[in-house]
Amino acid sequence: MTNIPDDDQPDLPPDIERLLRGLTGGGELDPQVASMMQGMGLDKVDPQMLAMVMSQVQAMFAAPEGKTAVNVELATDIARKTVAAAGDSLAADADRRAAEEAVQVGGMWLDAVTDLTSPGLRGAAWSRAEWVEETMPVWTDLVEPVAEGVTAAVGNALSSQLEQLGDAGLPPGLVDQAGPMLRRMHGSMFSMQLGQGTGTLAGEVLTGCEVSLPLVAAPTVVLMPASVRTFAEGLQVDEPQARLYLAVREVARVRLFGAVPWLAPALLAAVRDYAADIRIDTDAIEEAVRAIDPSDPEAVQDALQGRMFAPQQSPAQKAALARLETLLALVEGWVDVVSDRATRQHLPQVDALGEAVRREGLRCPRRPGAAAPPPARRGEPLRSPRGPRWAGRARRGMAPP
């Protein structure tokens, strides 16, 4: 290895240099390693932040191997911190009473348009932190097979690469020793991603099962009062009407999952089938790496942020994804139809609310002062391409696909 003259010795901050020495056994840093670290911009990183990241990495390696690929406690903790950073508070008593009344009224309106019932439903108003805590078990069930599939794919890819090295490869038993470490690494990464995603989603959802998955079990029907209030302000619709409309949609979802027992397991099975066939093409990754100029930091960053590590979908995965999309369309299509019929005679602003939901999938503007979408003309048929088709199938007995 070529030595770098003293005059050209990279100048790293003392705190960062000590941290790097701690990771390399406490000896002097190789000048080329120090130069590479400086080229990556580590000399400009806050030492306290770098120390925190390194401590998390060390803890990840030292943590005992769990029985599952996802660390539920870690995911929940990150999700709650994400929610707290964005602002959150417990629902007021008035919000709780309003949610209970909206669910009761919504249930009576739905009784007039659908035979699917679920007796004993009760409304609840949750904070974002409560939504995180109560829905995390379902998110964990969804992510667990994906985490297991990726971990198995990485392990298989590593074994394949070491087998190709033959006698010139690494010491025997390395894969067996690295297996627990890889599982901890991937489990931690998935847990952190799950926590961040769940925490972010908690600040966006308006109801408990808005994402068309059975996240909240009956008899609880959840409304998120803070998000509902912002949603109504963004559409310039009065809050009671918005609350009633969203309550009707949520009661419809809960009734659907309760009355069709195969639906929720089918959704989860589609996710598991997709994860079971995850593969990593190491040859494609090696080819992409060879094409990167390591002296060009932007090229390296573009490659990492691009599709270099994106797995290619197999025929089995495409079939599972199509089945999942079909089931999600079934849920929301049925909800679209029955909600429109249940509320049309009761809510003067139902067109504006329904159009916003169908256009944006409940991702319409929610900031105060945002313009509401133009309402559909009264009597105009639903324009959701999935609604009538899947609703018709549902009315014919909800036979499993």
Secondary structure as the mmCIF struct_conf table of DSSP 4:
data_model
#
loop_
_struct_conf.conf_type_id
_struct_conf.id
_struct_conf.beg_label_comp_id
_struct_conf.beg_label_asym_id
_struct_conf.beg_label_seq_id
_struct_conf.end_label_comp_id
_struct_conf.end_label_asym_id
_struct_conf.end_label_seq_id
HELX_LH_PP_P HELX_LH_PP_P1 THR A 2 PRO A 5
HELX_RH_3T_P HELX_RH_3T_P1 ASP A 6 ASP A 8
HELX_RH_AL_P HELX_RH_AL_P1 PRO A 14 LEU A 23
TURN_TY1_P TURN_TY1_P1 THR A 24 GLY A 26
BEND BEND1 GLY A 27 GLY A 27
HELX_LH_PP_P HELX_LH_PP_P2 GLU A 28 ASP A 30
HELX_RH_AL_P HELX_RH_AL_P2 PRO A 31 GLY A 39
TURN_TY1_P TURN_TY1_P2 MET A 40 GLY A 41
HELX_RH_3T_P HELX_RH_3T_P2 LEU A 42 LYS A 44
BEND BEND2 VAL A 45 VAL A 45
HELX_RH_AL_P HELX_RH_AL_P3 PRO A 47 ALA A 62
BEND BEND3 ALA A 63 ALA A 63
HELX_LH_PP_P HELX_LH_PP_P3 PRO A 64 GLY A 66
BEND BEND4 LYS A 67 VAL A 70
HELX_RH_AL_P HELX_RH_AL_P4 VAL A 72 ALA A 86
HELX_LH_PP_P HELX_LH_PP_P4 LEU A 90 ALA A 92
HELX_RH_AL_P HELX_RH_AL_P5 ASP A 93 ASP A 111
TURN_TY1_P TURN_TY1_P3 ALA A 112 VAL A 113
BEND BEND5 ASP A 115 ASP A 115
TURN_TY1_P TURN_TY1_P4 PRO A 119 GLY A 120
STRN STRN1 ARG A 122 ALA A 125
HELX_RH_AL_P HELX_RH_AL_P6 ARG A 128 LEU A 165
HELX_RH_3T_P HELX_RH_3T_P3 GLY A 166 ALA A 168
BEND BEND6 GLY A 169 LEU A 170
HELX_LH_PP_P HELX_LH_PP_P5 PRO A 171 PRO A 171
TURN_TY1_P TURN_TY1_P5 PRO A 172 GLY A 173
HELX_RH_AL_P HELX_RH_AL_P7 LEU A 174 ALA A 202
TURN_TY1_P TURN_TY1_P6 GLY A 203 GLU A 204
BEND BEND7 LEU A 206 LEU A 206
STRN STRN2 THR A 207 THR A 207
TURN_TY1_P TURN_TY1_P7 GLY A 208 VAL A 211
BEND BEND8 SER A 212 LEU A 213
BEND BEND9 VAL A 216 VAL A 216
TURN_TY1_P TURN_TY1_P8 ALA A 218 PRO A 219
STRN STRN3 THR A 220 LEU A 223
HELX_RH_AL_P HELX_RH_AL_P8 PRO A 225 LEU A 235
TURN_TY1_P TURN_TY1_P9 GLN A 236 GLN A 236
HELX_RH_AL_P HELX_RH_AL_P9 GLU A 239 ALA A 259
TURN_TY1_P TURN_TY1_P10 PRO A 261 TRP A 262
HELX_RH_AL_P HELX_RH_AL_P10 LEU A 263 ALA A 276
TURN_TY1_P TURN_TY1_P11 ASP A 277 ASP A 277
HELX_RH_AL_P HELX_RH_AL_P11 THR A 282 ARG A 290
TURN_TY1_P TURN_TY1_P12 ALA A 291 ALA A 291
BEND BEND10 ILE A 292 ILE A 292
TURN_TY1_P TURN_TY1_P13 PRO A 294 SER A 295
HELX_RH_AL_P HELX_RH_AL_P12 PRO A 297 GLN A 305
TURN_TY1_P TURN_TY1_P14 GLY A 306 PHE A 309
HELX_LH_PP_P HELX_LH_PP_P6 ALA A 310 SER A 314
HELX_RH_AL_P HELX_RH_AL_P13 PRO A 315 THR A 343
TURN_TY1_P TURN_TY1_P15 ARG A 344 HIS A 346
TURN_TY1_P TURN_TY1_P16 PRO A 348 GLN A 349
HELX_RH_AL_P HELX_RH_AL_P14 VAL A 350 GLU A 360
TURN_TY1_P TURN_TY1_P17 GLY A 361 GLY A 361
BEND BEND11 LEU A 362 LEU A 362
BEND BEND12 CYS A 364 CYS A 364
BEND BEND13 ARG A 367 ARG A 367
TURN_TY1_P TURN_TY1_P18 PRO A 368 GLY A 369
HELX_LH_PP_P HELX_LH_PP_P7 ALA A 370 ARG A 377
TURN_TY1_P TURN_TY1_P19 ARG A 378 GLY A 379
HELX_LH_PP_P HELX_LH_PP_P8 GLU A 380 LEU A 382
BEND BEND14 PRO A 385 ARG A 386
HELX_RH_AL_P HELX_RH_AL_P15 GLY A 387 ARG A 395
TURN_TY1_P TURN_TY1_P20 ARG A 396 GLY A 397
#
